[in-house]
Amino acid sequence: MIKKLAVLVVGALGLTYGIIYFNNTKRTSTPMTYLANRLSVIKPSPTLAIMGEASKRKALGEDIIILAAGEPDFDTPDHIKEAATQGMREGKTKYTAVDGMPDLKKAVQKKFFEDNGLSYDLSEILVGVGGKQVIFNALMATCNEGDEVIIPAPYWVSYPDMAKLFGAKPVFISCSEKDHFKVTPENLKKALTPKTKWLILNSPSNPTGSVYTRDELVALGNVLKDHTCLILSDDIYEYLTYDGEFVTLATACPEIKSRCLIVNGVSKAYSMTGWRIGYGAGPADLIKAMGMIQSQSTSNASSISQVAAIKALTSSRDFLGDWKKSFIERRDFCLDKINAIEGLSCRKPEGAFYLYINCEKILGKKTSEGNIIATDADFAAYLLNAVGVAVVPGDAFGLSPFVRISYATSMNELEKACQRIKKAVASLV
Ligand SMILES: Cc1ncc(COP(=O)(O)O)c(C=O)c1O
């Protein structure tokens, strides 16, 4: 009897253990099977990844200067913050229309008319959670399997992955430093095919700071006139143009305005990156489809942020004068220092807050530990590990060998960073 009981207990225990073991191994031996196949074609934003890694090491006490920021280092102006506070007190804390509060859409409409000479009906305007969501909505609403999206390189890191996520094929046009990293009409003509769904243009550019002139846009427009593709004009750095005028493609070429989606927002010009307000203006059917997608994802952008954005768009931008002065000073300081370093060179960008530094002459050199710098990614890793300066390799933006620095940080940090880069380069053999 006792023997039978013992066999039963041992058997039960064995079975329980077996079930637990089976379940655990089943879970651990087939990891990630629940993730969708579509994830295999994209990767996390490399710029955010580098920022995350450098910030983590800095927080752990390492002496690191981060030149990878994609946002101005100024605070959001007080009048904008006060408008948000007042909005909260007045109870503007509820759902709004998915495509944005009517007053915000009217402010966006006025902005396009006054600053860009473009008229839009309110049905042609959508407010989203940052320019990023507006772009995401647009590509999701339009891209089919096999469509082509032309992306001049170097490009903002999110365009190719968003296109791929929706089954489209990114078609890159390599834009040389000689052409100031801008796409030429000849190269555009070669890239356009009957499958082209979109051309994405970004001026001022992240990562190069290059700005298209009116004449250059007219020349591109003349090529696009013979085609039917849509054009996404990412104007997020519009107000951070220092040399020459800012012109958007739809203004330069009114004939193709009906195929242009302009994406802009308050992130960069008003230092409101965390408020997450972006907007788009384009053909009503496209805007409607984008709104439908948004209605099934985030719904409206934050009501409080929308109130703040209304204030931003409808009040004076005088503060920008000082910000731009400061950015120009930092740009020119860094340019002088970088161009004085043997092996590095950089052209003067007309806008945004980035320098795209050519590091071709560094490739093939050796560190004091005997490691060869074979790529711009190696160079960026070397700068981080040897002298604690975080930059983003050109590899991430689709054009090597370059590294991008963001000069949206204090002069003091920039001085230190330039000295460190100089020291790091000088110690290569
Ligand atoms: C070229 C470009 N477009 C769009 C965005 C998105 O900006 P946001 O989503 O903050 O409006 C960024 C942000 O870094 C950018 O650099």
The ligand as an ORCA input file, in Angstrom:
! r2SCAN-3c Opt
* xyz 0 1
  C      13.579     65.285    -41.097
  C      12.636     65.018    -39.978
  N      11.339     64.840    -40.261
  C      10.432     64.595    -39.311
  C      10.812     64.534    -37.984
  C       9.729     64.251    -36.965
  O       9.546     65.277    -36.083
  P       8.339     65.268    -35.040
  O       7.713     63.938    -35.091
  O       8.963     65.575    -33.724
  O       7.402     66.351    -35.497
  C      12.152     64.718    -37.630
  C      12.589     64.607    -36.224
  O      13.723     64.434    -35.902
  C      13.091     64.980    -38.655
  O      14.376     65.191    -38.378
*
